[in-house]
Each structure stands twice: as C-alpha cells, then as structure tokens.
Amino acid sequence: MQTDFKAEYKTIINASLEKVWDALTHPETIKQYFFGTQLITDWKIGSPVLFQGEWEGKSYNDKGTVLEYIENEKLAYSYLSTWSGKEDQPENYLWVYYEVNRIEDKTELTVQQSNYDQERAIDSVDNWEALIDEMKKLIE
C-alpha cells in the first residue's frame, strides 16, 4: 500500500546540466554507473520504463511508466522493483522524480522517491546517495 513517506536526496554535481541530464536519461551512460543495468524507454509520457540486469547472480526486470518528462528540467516515472516482493498492482508502484537546475557551471540534482514505509524512505536516501556518487565519478 502506497504511503506518504518520501525520500529526498539533493546534491551539487560539478558538471553541466546537459551532462547530468544525459547521465540520468541515456541508457549507455546509465549502464556505466548503475551496476550494468540496461534501461529501455523512449521517455514519452505513458511509455514503459524497464530496468533489466543481473545483481549478485539473480536477474531482475524492474518496470514502470513515464509520468513526466521535460528535457533538461525534470522527469518522473512509476517504479516496481523485482526485489520488492510486491504484486504487480498499481498501488505497489513507487514514484521516482528527478529535477535538475543550473547553478553557474554546476548542476543541482534533486531526487525524490515515494516509499512503502519510513524505514525504506531512510534506506532510499542512502541508496540514492551511493548511486549518484557513482554517477559523479563518471561525469565530473
């Protein structure tokens, strides 16, 4: 069941807004910092978003739907993880949101994610921080 718990992670990245946007939306770049995950989507509102790969010897097929997409500004999608153990029902999908803002020659990135409970919201912030740190290593 969906709750009001939300994780938010905000950071400054020493790269252009366009470079950060590319790292958030292009499958070839995502694969380099997101544990080899293959992203499949056309980023059109209503289109599917698929994250496929293998983690610790187990394959996963996470999925969702593009909810919002404004190039070089923000995007949002629903998300159901293979690891969640939740049934493929609309109420079991999380919501993921990215927003980028130019700050001189750097970029502020905000990531928000809805969660099932407060504990998972706290874990999500740590997970996003680790993931975005990997992205920073690639593009800064």
ABEGO torsion letter per residue (X at the ends): XBBABBBBBBBBBBBBAAAAAAAAABAAAAAAABGGBBBBBAGBBGBBBBBBEBBGGBBBBBBBBBABBBBGABBBBBBBBAAAGBBBBAAABBBBBBBBBBBEABBBBBBBBBBABAAAAAAAAAAAAAAAAAAAAAAX
